[in-house]
Amino acid sequence: MPTGSDELAVRRRYLRQRRRLAVRAWATVWVAAAAVMGWLFIAGFAGLGH
């Protein structure tokens, strides 16, 4: 007879995987935001220099 423990392990693994993906997604968002802000900063100073 199947017990609920294997299902629990699968669910736990799934949640851990989802959390890892969420962390990676947030890191990507922050890196992209920092890149855009840096680019705007550089573009702004280049525009002021002209």
CHARMM internal coordinates of N, CA and C (Angstrom, degrees):
IC EDIT
DIST 1 N 1 CA 1.4749
DIST 1 CA 1 C 1.5329
ANGL 1 N 1 CA 1 C 110.35
DIST 1 C 2 N 1.3092
ANGL 1 CA 1 C 2 N 117.77
DIHE 1 N 1 CA 1 C 2 N 133.46
DIST 2 N 2 CA 1.4722
ANGL 1 C 2 N 2 CA 119.84
DIHE 1 CA 1 C 2 N 2 CA 179.21
DIST 2 CA 2 C 1.5263
ANGL 2 N 2 CA 2 C 110.71
DIHE 1 C 2 N 2 CA 2 C -72.86
DIST 2 C 3 N 1.2963
ANGL 2 CA 2 C 3 N 114.79
DIHE 2 N 2 CA 2 C 3 N 138.62
DIST 3 N 3 CA 1.4671
ANGL 2 C 3 N 3 CA 119.73
DIHE 2 CA 2 C 3 N 3 CA 176.90
DIST 3 CA 3 C 1.5273
ANGL 3 N 3 CA 3 C 108.77
DIHE 2 C 3 N 3 CA 3 C -102.06
DIST 3 C 4 N 1.3064
ANGL 3 CA 3 C 4 N 116.19
DIHE 3 N 3 CA 3 C 4 N 168.58
DIST 4 N 4 CA 1.4580
ANGL 3 C 4 N 4 CA 120.08
DIHE 3 CA 3 C 4 N 4 CA -178.81
DIST 4 CA 4 C 1.5115
ANGL 4 N 4 CA 4 C 113.69
DIHE 3 C 4 N 4 CA 4 C -81.16
DIST 4 C 5 N 1.3484
ANGL 4 CA 4 C 5 N 116.89
DIHE 4 N 4 CA 4 C 5 N -6.55
DIST 5 N 5 CA 1.4668
ANGL 4 C 5 N 5 CA 119.25
DIHE 4 CA 4 C 5 N 5 CA -175.22
DIST 5 CA 5 C 1.5265
ANGL 5 N 5 CA 5 C 112.14
DIHE 4 C 5 N 5 CA 5 C -69.17
DIST 5 C 6 N 1.3402
ANGL 5 CA 5 C 6 N 117.19
DIHE 5 N 5 CA 5 C 6 N -38.36
DIST 6 N 6 CA 1.4660
ANGL 5 C 6 N 6 CA 118.52
DIHE 5 CA 5 C 6 N 6 CA 179.08
DIST 6 CA 6 C 1.5224
ANGL 6 N 6 CA 6 C 110.95
DIHE 5 C 6 N 6 CA 6 C -67.93
DIST 6 C 7 N 1.3150
ANGL 6 CA 6 C 7 N 116.08
DIHE 6 N 6 CA 6 C 7 N -36.09
DIST 7 N 7 CA 1.4675
ANGL 6 C 7 N 7 CA 119.90
DIHE 6 CA 6 C 7 N 7 CA 176.89
DIST 7 CA 7 C 1.5265
ANGL 7 N 7 CA 7 C 110.25
DIHE 6 C 7 N 7 CA 7 C -65.06
DIST 7 C 8 N 1.3318
ANGL 7 CA 7 C 8 N 115.60
DIHE 7 N 7 CA 7 C 8 N -38.75
DIST 8 N 8 CA 1.4596
ANGL 7 C 8 N 8 CA 120.52
DIHE 7 CA 7 C 8 N 8 CA 178.40
DIST 8 CA 8 C 1.5303
ANGL 8 N 8 CA 8 C 110.45
DIHE 7 C 8 N 8 CA 8 C -64.17
DIST 8 C 9 N 1.3229
ANGL 8 CA 8 C 9 N 116.31
DIHE 8 N 8 CA 8 C 9 N -40.29
DIST 9 N 9 CA 1.4675
ANGL 8 C 9 N 9 CA 120.31
DIHE 8 CA 8 C 9 N 9 CA 179.23
DIST 9 CA 9 C 1.5242
ANGL 9 N 9 CA 9 C 110.48
DIHE 8 C 9 N 9 CA 9 C -64.42
DIST 9 C 10 N 1.3213
ANGL 9 CA 9 C 10 N 116.38
DIHE 9 N 9 CA 9 C 10 N -40.80
DIST 10 N 10 CA 1.4669
ANGL 9 C 10 N 10 CA 120.62
DIHE 9 CA 9 C 10 N 10 CA 178.51
DIST 10 CA 10 C 1.5183
ANGL 10 N 10 CA 10 C 109.81
DIHE 9 C 10 N 10 CA 10 C -63.69
DIST 10 C 11 N 1.3312
ANGL 10 CA 10 C 11 N 116.13
DIHE 10 N 10 CA 10 C 11 N -43.61
DIST 11 N 11 CA 1.4648
ANGL 10 C 11 N 11 CA 120.21
DIHE 10 CA 10 C 11 N 11 CA -179.89
DIST 11 CA 11 C 1.5234
ANGL 11 N 11 CA 11 C 110.62
DIHE 10 C 11 N 11 CA 11 C -64.10
DIST 11 C 12 N 1.3411
ANGL 11 CA 11 C 12 N 115.93
DIHE 11 N 11 CA 11 C 12 N -41.25
DIST 12 N 12 CA 1.4600
ANGL 11 C 12 N 12 CA 119.69
DIHE 11 CA 11 C 12 N 12 CA 179.99
DIST 12 CA 12 C 1.5271
ANGL 12 N 12 CA 12 C 110.61
DIHE 11 C 12 N 12 CA 12 C -63.65
DIST 12 C 13 N 1.3317
ANGL 12 CA 12 C 13 N 116.43
DIHE 12 N 12 CA 12 C 13 N -42.54
DIST 13 N 13 CA 1.4651
ANGL 12 C 13 N 13 CA 120.89
DIHE 12 CA 12 C 13 N 13 CA 178.79
DIST 13 CA 13 C 1.5258
ANGL 13 N 13 CA 13 C 110.04
DIHE 12 C 13 N 13 CA 13 C -63.19
DIST 13 C 14 N 1.3346
ANGL 13 CA 13 C 14 N 116.36
DIHE 13 N 13 CA 13 C 14 N -40.97
DIST 14 N 14 CA 1.4653
ANGL 13 C 14 N 14 CA 121.59
DIHE 13 CA 13 C 14 N 14 CA 179.84
DIST 14 CA 14 C 1.5234
ANGL 14 N 14 CA 14 C 110.52
DIHE 13 C 14 N 14 CA 14 C -63.05
DIST 14 C 15 N 1.3316
ANGL 14 CA 14 C 15 N 116.10
DIHE 14 N 14 CA 14 C 15 N -43.99
DIST 15 N 15 CA 1.4632
ANGL 14 C 15 N 15 CA 119.72
DIHE 14 CA 14 C 15 N 15 CA -179.59
DIST 15 CA 15 C 1.5261
ANGL 15 N 15 CA 15 C 111.00
DIHE 14 C 15 N 15 CA 15 C -65.68
DIST 15 C 16 N 1.3472
ANGL 15 CA 15 C 16 N 115.89
DIHE 15 N 15 CA 15 C 16 N -39.19
DIST 16 N 16 CA 1.4599
ANGL 15 C 16 N 16 CA 119.66
DIHE 15 CA 15 C 16 N 16 CA 178.89
DIST 16 CA 16 C 1.5227
ANGL 16 N 16 CA 16 C 110.22
DIHE 15 C 16 N 16 CA 16 C -63.59
DIST 16 C 17 N 1.3253
ANGL 16 CA 16 C 17 N 116.24
DIHE 16 N 16 CA 16 C 17 N -41.48
DIST 17 N 17 CA 1.4614
ANGL 16 C 17 N 17 CA 121.35
DIHE 16 CA 16 C 17 N 17 CA 179.22
DIST 17 CA 17 C 1.5298
ANGL 17 N 17 CA 17 C 110.27
DIHE 16 C 17 N 17 CA 17 C -64.56
DIST 17 C 18 N 1.3352
ANGL 17 CA 17 C 18 N 116.15
DIHE 17 N 17 CA 17 C 18 N -42.39
DIST 18 N 18 CA 1.4680
ANGL 17 C 18 N 18 CA 119.84
DIHE 17 CA 17 C 18 N 18 CA 179.18
DIST 18 CA 18 C 1.5145
ANGL 18 N 18 CA 18 C 111.25
DIHE 17 C 18 N 18 CA 18 C -63.94
DIST 18 C 19 N 1.3377
ANGL 18 CA 18 C 19 N 116.52
DIHE 18 N 18 CA 18 C 19 N -40.10
DIST 19 N 19 CA 1.4617
ANGL 18 C 19 N 19 CA 119.65
DIHE 18 CA 18 C 19 N 19 CA 179.83
DIST 19 CA 19 C 1.5201
ANGL 19 N 19 CA 19 C 110.07
DIHE 18 C 19 N 19 CA 19 C -63.81
DIST 19 C 20 N 1.3431
ANGL 19 CA 19 C 20 N 116.07
DIHE 19 N 19 CA 19 C 20 N -40.46
DIST 20 N 20 CA 1.4592
ANGL 19 C 20 N 20 CA 120.26
DIHE 19 CA 19 C 20 N 20 CA 179.12
DIST 20 CA 20 C 1.5237
ANGL 20 N 20 CA 20 C 110.39
DIHE 19 C 20 N 20 CA 20 C -62.72
DIST 20 C 21 N 1.3311
ANGL 20 CA 20 C 21 N 116.27
DIHE 20 N 20 CA 20 C 21 N -41.74
DIST 21 N 21 CA 1.4638
ANGL 20 C 21 N 21 CA 120.34
DIHE 20 CA 20 C 21 N 21 CA 178.55
DIST 21 CA 21 C 1.5203
ANGL 21 N 21 CA 21 C 110.69
DIHE 20 C 21 N 21 CA 21 C -65.01
DIST 21 C 22 N 1.3387
ANGL 21 CA 21 C 22 N 116.81
DIHE 21 N 21 CA 21 C 22 N -39.36
DIST 22 N 22 CA 1.4618
ANGL 21 C 22 N 22 CA 120.67
DIHE 21 CA 21 C 22 N 22 CA 179.55
DIST 22 CA 22 C 1.5245
ANGL 22 N 22 CA 22 C 110.46
DIHE 21 C 22 N 22 CA 22 C -64.16
DIST 22 C 23 N 1.3305
ANGL 22 CA 22 C 23 N 116.69
DIHE 22 N 22 CA 22 C 23 N -42.17
DIST 23 N 23 CA 1.4658
ANGL 22 C 23 N 23 CA 120.53
DIHE 22 CA 22 C 23 N 23 CA 178.81
DIST 23 CA 23 C 1.5225
ANGL 23 N 23 CA 23 C 110.15
DIHE 22 C 23 N 23 CA 23 C -62.73
DIST 23 C 24 N 1.3350
ANGL 23 CA 23 C 24 N 115.80
DIHE 23 N 23 CA 23 C 24 N -42.88
DIST 24 N 24 CA 1.4678
ANGL 23 C 24 N 24 CA 119.75
DIHE 23 CA 23 C 24 N 24 CA 179.16
DIST 24 CA 24 C 1.5230
ANGL 24 N 24 CA 24 C 110.67
DIHE 23 C 24 N 24 CA 24 C -64.28
DIST 24 C 25 N 1.3294
ANGL 24 CA 24 C 25 N 116.89
DIHE 24 N 24 CA 24 C 25 N -38.90
DIST 25 N 25 CA 1.4655
ANGL 24 C 25 N 25 CA 120.83
DIHE 24 CA 24 C 25 N 25 CA 179.65
DIST 25 CA 25 C 1.5270
ANGL 25 N 25 CA 25 C 110.33
DIHE 24 C 25 N 25 CA 25 C -64.79
DIST 25 C 26 N 1.3521
ANGL 25 CA 25 C 26 N 116.60
DIHE 25 N 25 CA 25 C 26 N -44.39
DIST 26 N 26 CA 1.4675
ANGL 25 C 26 N 26 CA 119.48
DIHE 25 CA 25 C 26 N 26 CA 179.08
DIST 26 CA 26 C 1.5246
ANGL 26 N 26 CA 26 C 111.06
DIHE 25 C 26 N 26 CA 26 C -63.99
DIST 26 C 27 N 1.3370
ANGL 26 CA 26 C 27 N 117.01
DIHE 26 N 26 CA 26 C 27 N -39.07
DIST 27 N 27 CA 1.4649
ANGL 26 C 27 N 27 CA 120.37
DIHE 26 CA 26 C 27 N 27 CA 178.11
DIST 27 CA 27 C 1.5218
ANGL 27 N 27 CA 27 C 110.16
DIHE 26 C 27 N 27 CA 27 C -62.19
DIST 27 C 28 N 1.3312
ANGL 27 CA 27 C 28 N 116.44
DIHE 27 N 27 CA 27 C 28 N -41.02
DIST 28 N 28 CA 1.4634
ANGL 27 C 28 N 28 CA 120.94
DIHE 27 CA 27 C 28 N 28 CA 178.62
DIST 28 CA 28 C 1.5225
ANGL 28 N 28 CA 28 C 110.44
DIHE 27 C 28 N 28 CA 28 C -63.29
DIST 28 C 29 N 1.3329
ANGL 28 CA 28 C 29 N 116.21
DIHE 28 N 28 CA 28 C 29 N -42.88
DIST 29 N 29 CA 1.4677
ANGL 28 C 29 N 29 CA 120.49
DIHE 28 CA 28 C 29 N 29 CA 179.46
DIST 29 CA 29 C 1.5263
ANGL 29 N 29 CA 29 C 110.33
DIHE 28 C 29 N 29 CA 29 C -61.60
DIST 29 C 30 N 1.3384
ANGL 29 CA 29 C 30 N 116.88
DIHE 29 N 29 CA 29 C 30 N -45.30
DIST 30 N 30 CA 1.4609
ANGL 29 C 30 N 30 CA 120.05
DIHE 29 CA 29 C 30 N 30 CA -178.97
DIST 30 CA 30 C 1.5232
ANGL 30 N 30 CA 30 C 111.72
DIHE 29 C 30 N 30 CA 30 C -65.13
DIST 30 C 31 N 1.3343
ANGL 30 CA 30 C 31 N 116.81
DIHE 30 N 30 CA 30 C 31 N -41.40
DIST 31 N 31 CA 1.4666
ANGL 30 C 31 N 31 CA 120.41
DIHE 30 CA 30 C 31 N 31 CA 179.18
DIST 31 CA 31 C 1.5243
ANGL 31 N 31 CA 31 C 109.99
DIHE 30 C 31 N 31 CA 31 C -64.05
DIST 31 C 32 N 1.3323
ANGL 31 CA 31 C 32 N 116.66
DIHE 31 N 31 CA 31 C 32 N -42.93
DIST 32 N 32 CA 1.4643
ANGL 31 C 32 N 32 CA 120.49
DIHE 31 CA 31 C 32 N 32 CA 179.36
DIST 32 CA 32 C 1.5273
ANGL 32 N 32 CA 32 C 110.60
DIHE 31 C 32 N 32 CA 32 C -64.07
DIST 32 C 33 N 1.3330
ANGL 32 CA 32 C 33 N 116.79
DIHE 32 N 32 CA 32 C 33 N -43.10
DIST 33 N 33 CA 1.4657
ANGL 32 C 33 N 33 CA 120.65
DIHE 32 CA 32 C 33 N 33 CA 179.47
DIST 33 CA 33 C 1.5281
ANGL 33 N 33 CA 33 C 110.44
DIHE 32 C 33 N 33 CA 33 C -63.03
DIST 33 C 34 N 1.3262
ANGL 33 CA 33 C 34 N 116.91
DIHE 33 N 33 CA 33 C 34 N -42.55
DIST 34 N 34 CA 1.4631
ANGL 33 C 34 N 34 CA 120.54
DIHE 33 CA 33 C 34 N 34 CA 179.21
DIST 34 CA 34 C 1.5275
ANGL 34 N 34 CA 34 C 110.52
DIHE 33 C 34 N 34 CA 34 C -64.65
DIST 34 C 35 N 1.3288
ANGL 34 CA 34 C 35 N 116.63
DIHE 34 N 34 CA 34 C 35 N -38.69
DIST 35 N 35 CA 1.4639
ANGL 34 C 35 N 35 CA 120.16
DIHE 34 CA 34 C 35 N 35 CA 179.01
DIST 35 CA 35 C 1.5241
ANGL 35 N 35 CA 35 C 110.70
DIHE 34 C 35 N 35 CA 35 C -64.91
DIST 35 C 36 N 1.3202
ANGL 35 CA 35 C 36 N 116.71
DIHE 35 N 35 CA 35 C 36 N -43.44
DIST 36 N 36 CA 1.4701
ANGL 35 C 36 N 36 CA 120.68
DIHE 35 CA 35 C 36 N 36 CA 179.50
DIST 36 CA 36 C 1.5209
ANGL 36 N 36 CA 36 C 110.20
DIHE 35 C 36 N 36 CA 36 C -64.47
DIST 36 C 37 N 1.3356
ANGL 36 CA 36 C 37 N 117.05
DIHE 36 N 36 CA 36 C 37 N -44.40
DIST 37 N 37 CA 1.4631
ANGL 36 C 37 N 37 CA 119.94
DIHE 36 CA 36 C 37 N 37 CA -179.95
DIST 37 CA 37 C 1.5283
ANGL 37 N 37 CA 37 C 110.79
DIHE 36 C 37 N 37 CA 37 C -63.62
DIST 37 C 38 N 1.3240
ANGL 37 CA 37 C 38 N 116.38
DIHE 37 N 37 CA 37 C 38 N -42.10
DIST 38 N 38 CA 1.4598
ANGL 37 C 38 N 38 CA 119.87
DIHE 37 CA 37 C 38 N 38 CA 178.04
DIST 38 CA 38 C 1.5155
ANGL 38 N 38 CA 38 C 111.58
DIHE 37 C 38 N 38 CA 38 C -63.26
DIST 38 C 39 N 1.3276
ANGL 38 CA 38 C 39 N 115.85
DIHE 38 N 38 CA 38 C 39 N -41.36
DIST 39 N 39 CA 1.4625
ANGL 38 C 39 N 39 CA 119.78
DIHE 38 CA 38 C 39 N 39 CA 179.31
DIST 39 CA 39 C 1.5299
ANGL 39 N 39 CA 39 C 110.55
DIHE 38 C 39 N 39 CA 39 C -64.37
DIST 39 C 40 N 1.3325
ANGL 39 CA 39 C 40 N 116.82
DIHE 39 N 39 CA 39 C 40 N -42.84
DIST 40 N 40 CA 1.4672
ANGL 39 C 40 N 40 CA 120.35
DIHE 39 CA 39 C 40 N 40 CA 178.49
DIST 40 CA 40 C 1.5254
ANGL 40 N 40 CA 40 C 110.64
DIHE 39 C 40 N 40 CA 40 C -63.61
DIST 40 C 41 N 1.3267
ANGL 40 CA 40 C 41 N 115.86
DIHE 40 N 40 CA 40 C 41 N -39.74
DIST 41 N 41 CA 1.4605
ANGL 40 C 41 N 41 CA 121.17
DIHE 40 CA 40 C 41 N 41 CA 178.53
DIST 41 CA 41 C 1.5245
ANGL 41 N 41 CA 41 C 110.34
DIHE 40 C 41 N 41 CA 41 C -60.35
DIST 41 C 42 N 1.3345
ANGL 41 CA 41 C 42 N 115.99
DIHE 41 N 41 CA 41 C 42 N -48.79
DIST 42 N 42 CA 1.4691
ANGL 41 C 42 N 42 CA 121.34
DIHE 41 CA 41 C 42 N 42 CA -179.53
DIST 42 CA 42 C 1.5290
ANGL 42 N 42 CA 42 C 110.35
DIHE 41 C 42 N 42 CA 42 C -65.75
DIST 42 C 43 N 1.3301
ANGL 42 CA 42 C 43 N 116.61
DIHE 42 N 42 CA 42 C 43 N -43.70
DIST 43 N 43 CA 1.4668
ANGL 42 C 43 N 43 CA 120.48
DIHE 42 CA 42 C 43 N 43 CA -179.87
DIST 43 CA 43 C 1.5272
ANGL 43 N 43 CA 43 C 110.36
DIHE 42 C 43 N 43 CA 43 C -64.19
DIST 43 C 44 N 1.3194
ANGL 43 CA 43 C 44 N 116.58
DIHE 43 N 43 CA 43 C 44 N -38.38
DIST 44 N 44 CA 1.4658
ANGL 43 C 44 N 44 CA 120.56
DIHE 43 CA 43 C 44 N 44 CA 178.70
DIST 44 CA 44 C 1.5146
ANGL 44 N 44 CA 44 C 111.48
DIHE 43 C 44 N 44 CA 44 C -63.70
DIST 44 C 45 N 1.3310
ANGL 44 CA 44 C 45 N 116.61
DIHE 44 N 44 CA 44 C 45 N -45.07
DIST 45 N 45 CA 1.4630
ANGL 44 C 45 N 45 CA 119.45
DIHE 44 CA 44 C 45 N 45 CA 179.31
DIST 45 CA 45 C 1.5202
ANGL 45 N 45 CA 45 C 111.35
DIHE 44 C 45 N 45 CA 45 C -67.64
DIST 45 C 46 N 1.3278
ANGL 45 CA 45 C 46 N 117.13
DIHE 45 N 45 CA 45 C 46 N -36.27
DIST 46 N 46 CA 1.4622
ANGL 45 C 46 N 46 CA 120.51
DIHE 45 CA 45 C 46 N 46 CA 177.44
DIST 46 CA 46 C 1.5287
ANGL 46 N 46 CA 46 C 109.42
DIHE 45 C 46 N 46 CA 46 C -64.57
DIST 46 C 47 N 1.3251
ANGL 46 CA 46 C 47 N 116.32
DIHE 46 N 46 CA 46 C 47 N -39.15
DIST 47 N 47 CA 1.4640
ANGL 46 C 47 N 47 CA 120.60
DIHE 46 CA 46 C 47 N 47 CA 178.57
DIST 47 CA 47 C 1.5139
ANGL 47 N 47 CA 47 C 111.63
DIHE 46 C 47 N 47 CA 47 C -67.03
DIST 47 C 48 N 1.3269
ANGL 47 CA 47 C 48 N 116.99
DIHE 47 N 47 CA 47 C 48 N -37.96
DIST 48 N 48 CA 1.4630
ANGL 47 C 48 N 48 CA 120.38
DIHE 47 CA 47 C 48 N 48 CA 179.37
DIST 48 CA 48 C 1.5246
ANGL 48 N 48 CA 48 C 111.38
DIHE 47 C 48 N 48 CA 48 C -69.87
DIST 48 C 49 N 1.3201
ANGL 48 CA 48 C 49 N 116.60
DIHE 48 N 48 CA 48 C 49 N -30.03
DIST 49 N 49 CA 1.4625
ANGL 48 C 49 N 49 CA 120.60
DIHE 48 CA 48 C 49 N 49 CA -178.67
DIST 49 CA 49 C 1.5117
ANGL 49 N 49 CA 49 C 112.92
DIHE 48 C 49 N 49 CA 49 C -69.95
DIST 49 C 50 N 1.2962
ANGL 49 CA 49 C 50 N 117.63
DIHE 49 N 49 CA 49 C 50 N -21.74
DIST 50 N 50 CA 1.4691
ANGL 49 C 50 N 50 CA 120.83
DIHE 49 CA 49 C 50 N 50 CA -176.69
DIST 50 CA 50 C 1.5077
ANGL 50 N 50 CA 50 C 111.72
DIHE 49 C 50 N 50 CA 50 C -85.04
END
COOR INIT
IC SEED 1 N 1 CA 1 C
IC BUILD
